[in-house]
Amino acid sequence: MIVVVNANAPEKEIERLKESLLKKGLEINYSRGVDHIIMGLIGDTRSVEISNIESNDIVEKVLRVQEPYKKANRLFHPESSVFNILGSLIGGKNFAVMAGPCSVESEEQIISVAKSVKAAGATFLRGGAFKPRSSPYSFQGMGLDGLKLLKIAKAETGLPIVSEIMSTEMLDEFVKDVDVIQVGTRNMQNFVLLRELGKTNKPILLKRGMSATIEEWLMSAEYIMKEGNEQVILCERGIRTFETFTRNTLDISAVPAVQRKSHLPIIVDPSHSAGMYWMVEPLAKASIAAGADGVMIEVHNSPETALCDGSQSLKPEKFAELMIKLKKYAEIEGKVIG
């Protein structure tokens, strides 16, 4: 339920209204704008009489929210969320670029790639230390050693680290060493993990499940936000369809759909969507045109020898060429990279 209050209402009256709602056992998500104050009521509102609330002089209107997600709902938070992560912004007029290898393979590799993507204009360094793979025989990542190498690369470049967590067992290490904790597609509905991430103060990058609807995706964000952590960034990475030519099918329509339904920033992963390096550029351009808040791009200094996903990785020089184009596209859409 949404209670819209006049922003010019006396503070005593606003507090009196809040207290009366809290006494009903409801949680209030409070958002103050220029013209209105939004009180999002979370809990069992079935017994709440709308007419009783609307009888208050400071209340303009009361709306029932049909969607099961509340904190992620734009009705509860009309302004788009913007997150500042070590000086790099995601959301609003800012277009974030997360770039780096699928997997950390060596100190030389990650530092080389980190320096090249930073020089090209990337705002975050992505790199996998723990890798969920379909085959148990595939490279599973360097683990904690990979996190240590990412920290070295961060020290060399100043780029905030984005890396994927696999389970709650590594949560303390990730909270200590990682700047944006990524939840991969296979863990989008790992509700135990989501709840624990919700108790941290770290930004969470939540990738869409390969067969998840938009509502299911936003409900996963709700699991995190309900525990107190409202710094959730959504990532469209392609969904599973009947098409077999590409690795996944990029649902570009998810960008405007999510932005209509939610205030959370949404980025696109064109590398995993297609699984082919030559598709990354057009899909990244399409992401900006659709209104995305950023992209996540895989970059490797030697894709032909990469231990993971070399076929979808750009070489540093190709990434630099792409960044020149993306900055121009972003400018057309009124966004800024950097």
LINLINFEN-V36271 format. One record per run of one state. SS is the DSSP state (alpha for helix, beta for strand, coil for the rest). FROM is the first residue (numbers start at 1). LEN is the number of residues. If there is no record, write none. Layout:
SS;FROM;LEN / SS;FROM;LEN
This chain:
coil;1;1 / beta;2;5 / coil;7;4 / alpha;11;12 / coil;23;4 / beta;27;6 / coil;33;3 / beta;36;7 / coil;43;7 / alpha;50;5 / coil;55;4 / beta;59;5 / coil;64;9 / beta;73;1 / coil;74;9 / beta;83;3 / coil;86;2 / beta;88;4 / coil;92;2 / beta;94;1 / coil;95;1 / beta;96;5 / coil;101;2 / beta;103;1 / coil;104;3 / alpha;107;14 / coil;121;3 / beta;124;3 / coil;127;1 / beta;128;1 / coil;129;15 / alpha;144;14 / coil;158;2 / beta;160;6 / coil;166;2 / alpha;168;10 / coil;178;2 / beta;180;4 / coil;184;1 / alpha;185;3 / coil;188;3 / alpha;191;8 / coil;199;4 / beta;203;5 / coil;208;6 / alpha;214;13 / coil;227;5 / beta;232;5 / coil;237;2 / beta;239;1 / coil;240;9 / beta;249;1 / coil;250;3 / alpha;253;9 / beta;262;1 / coil;263;3 / beta;266;3 / coil;269;1 / alpha;270;5 / coil;275;2 / alpha;277;14 / coil;291;3 / beta;294;6 / coil;300;3 / alpha;303;3 / coil;306;4 / alpha;310;3 / coil;313;1 / beta;314;1 / coil;315;1 / alpha;316;17 / coil;333;3 / beta;336;1 / coil;337;2
